[in-house]
Amino acid sequence: MELKIQEVGTHVSVALELVVAVLVLLACICGLIALFPHLADLFAGLNKMAGQKNMLSDFLERVFTVVVGIEFLKMLCKPSSANVLETIIFLVARHMILVESKPWEDFLYVMAIVCLVLTKHFLVRDNRQFVFRGKKQAEGQTDTEVS
């Protein structure tokens, strides 16, 4: 009986994840479609110097929101540590670009991204390949076969 309840709970949680993934996909599509009028406004505003910075930052904020949504969707559909790290990298990059910050804060953002990229490179292993001394080596190959 307990095993049956666990099985039903697993199926329900997978179904809910799919529902959330579909909702995120629809939100990303709507956000992408909503970018087109802002893109036209941005090009129209390039001829005018007034308000250009606000228009560009508004457009970038919308673009990064869609990109982070797409990364979140990828993370929902294929949950892995690599996808989680990619999503966090995009979140930090979005914050670094859109929020006015002090130079030391920018340095911390850059160091955070470097740490995340290094973590992804050295600790996250692909199913088909593994990292050996900084080089990817296919399973079954010896050290001499790696170029």
Steps between C-alpha positions, in 0.01 A plus 500: 500500500780742594683419176185575300464840671863584419445398137187716469684791665784465251261502205314803635824693556622419147166614357514824701855564378379460142211740562740758643738445206217561253399817686860625497522418128184701431634790707830491307317501167282792611806686628682439172204627298474804728863590420426593138319830570777598742760420236325733257485770770869451568594548134271800473658648813856463369454820304408686817763546768252566783389191687722266302663349809161431660369340182805277465496390864125432480551289187794312654297431813224345291745296292681367806169412663409286197848342493485412870150359442633281219786379720250428778288302253807301395574435867143374554503274195848357554585536867875472538769678691637645174164658414461637853845659479423650158180653636686650796768638266233675292334636814827647627584641156153655473537664839852620421397663173167652602569629851727796550766391743831604643827373347564263788150352455570450129821322595305270733247425225779413258669278760167328568458426128860375476443269798177368349663439160796324664262293711310402189818419310678296765225345711207437269544187297323423177344153470707417193829658602693569813766753585853370542775748583313785334437308176183321404560132449240266358427197714710203407792703363843484650723799573687453172181519294413849624630772271 
